[in-house]
């Protein structure tokens, strides 16, 4: 539980909600490319502030869908039933 809380805090802080991704160092910008929270925050900003439509946010939606497929496949493969 502690590790998941720690990871969530890192994802949220590096997601671009509190600080701009453009003002982050290069290593932090590289981490945000594999952070699904950053894509969700971009979608929220695009829809709320700019009034973007579904066609405008499709790249972000496909990226988050890709994360979901990969991580769920990994979870199903690594699941071991214990008796």
MOPENOR-V328491 format. One record per backbone hydrogen bond with DSSP energy under -0.5 kcal/mol. CO is the residue of the C=O (numbers start at 1). NH is the residue of the N-H. E is the energy in kcal/mol with one decimal. If there is no record, write none. Layout:
BEGIN
co:CO nh:NH e:E
co:CO nh:NH e:E
END
This chain:
BEGIN
co:1 nh:5 e:-2.1
co:2 nh:6 e:-2.3
co:3 nh:7 e:-2.6
co:4 nh:8 e:-2.4
co:5 nh:9 e:-2.1
co:6 nh:10 e:-1.8
co:7 nh:11 e:-2.6
co:8 nh:12 e:-2.6
co:9 nh:13 e:-2.6
co:10 nh:14 e:-2.4
co:12 nh:15 e:-0.9
co:12 nh:17 e:-0.7
co:20 nh:23 e:-0.5
co:21 nh:24 e:-1.2
co:25 nh:29 e:-2.1
co:26 nh:30 e:-1.8
co:27 nh:31 e:-1.4
co:28 nh:32 e:-1.8
co:29 nh:33 e:-0.7
co:30 nh:33 e:-0.6
co:31 nh:34 e:-1.2
co:32 nh:35 e:-0.9
co:34 nh:36 e:-0.7
co:35 nh:38 e:-0.8
co:35 nh:39 e:-0.9
co:36 nh:40 e:-1.7
co:37 nh:41 e:-2.4
co:38 nh:42 e:-2.0
co:39 nh:43 e:-2.1
co:40 nh:44 e:-2.4
co:41 nh:45 e:-2.4
co:42 nh:46 e:-2.6
co:43 nh:47 e:-2.5
co:44 nh:48 e:-2.6
co:45 nh:49 e:-2.1
co:45 nh:50 e:-0.9
co:46 nh:50 e:-0.7
co:46 nh:52 e:-2.0
co:47 nh:51 e:-0.7
co:53 nh:56 e:-0.6
co:53 nh:57 e:-1.2
co:57 nh:61 e:-2.2
co:58 nh:62 e:-2.7
co:59 nh:63 e:-1.9
co:60 nh:64 e:-2.5
co:61 nh:65 e:-2.5
co:62 nh:66 e:-2.2
co:63 nh:67 e:-2.2
co:64 nh:68 e:-2.3
co:65 nh:69 e:-2.4
co:66 nh:70 e:-2.5
co:67 nh:71 e:-2.7
co:68 nh:72 e:-2.3
co:69 nh:73 e:-2.1
co:70 nh:74 e:-2.2
co:71 nh:75 e:-2.1
co:72 nh:76 e:-2.4
co:73 nh:77 e:-2.4
co:74 nh:78 e:-2.2
co:75 nh:79 e:-0.7
END
